[in-house]
């Protein structure tokens, strides 16, 4: 019994292989492993193959009132050079 206890303690302190410390991806995991995109589920699957949305799980965005806001809501990725060097106040 003492020998088994000592071997168990030795196994616990054994150096882990570096392969087991890697980040688990779909290619490194088991055949049926699916990592997903880190999204929260918005409902649940039924036994007949349907999907039920739960209203409490849906995201709720609170948007402030933007009337009178001076900036435009869209910024182009290919912005043009402005001809004036001073900033409009």
Secondary structure, 3 states (H helix, E strand, C coil): CHHHHHHHHHHHCCCCCHHHHCCCCCCCCCCCCCCCCCCCCCEEECCCCCEEECHHHCCCCCCCCCCCCCCCCCCCCCCCCCCCCCCCC
